[in-house]
Amino acid sequence: MKLKSNTIHCPHCGHHQHINIDCSNGDQEYFEDCRVCCNPIHLRLHIDDQHKKIELYIDADDEQYY
């Protein structure tokens, strides 16, 4: 298991929090609750093996698509 530690900002309240990212399962999409405001944080993880990068996208998951 490859774990990476990162600091993110809650898209709802802006609070800084530390998360551990498990990179061993490839691309992932999951939710974590903010420790302060308890709103869900939508996390999308993309592993780019060719360039040896980890891309983490964070949003509030309340955007509407038309």
URFENTA-V183074 format. One record per residue. RES is the residue in one letter. NEAR is the number of other ideal C-beta (glycine too) atoms within 10 Angstrom. Layout:
# URFENTA-V183074
RES&NEAR, RES&NEAR
This chain:
# URFENTA-V183074
M&6, K&10, L&9, K&12, S&8, N&12, T&8, I&17, H&13, C&20, P&17, H&15, C&12, G&10, H&12, H&9, Q&14, H&9, I&14, N&8, I&16, D&12, C&13, S&8, N&10, G&9, D&10, Q&14, E&10, Y&11, F&10, E&14, D&11, C&19, R&11, V&13, C&12, C&10, N&15, P&15, I&21, H&16, L&18, R&14, L&18, H&13, I&17, D&10, D&7, Q&6, H&6, K&7, K&9, I&13, E&11, L&14, Y&10, I&16, D&11, A&13, D&13, D&10, E&8, Q&4, Y&3, Y&2
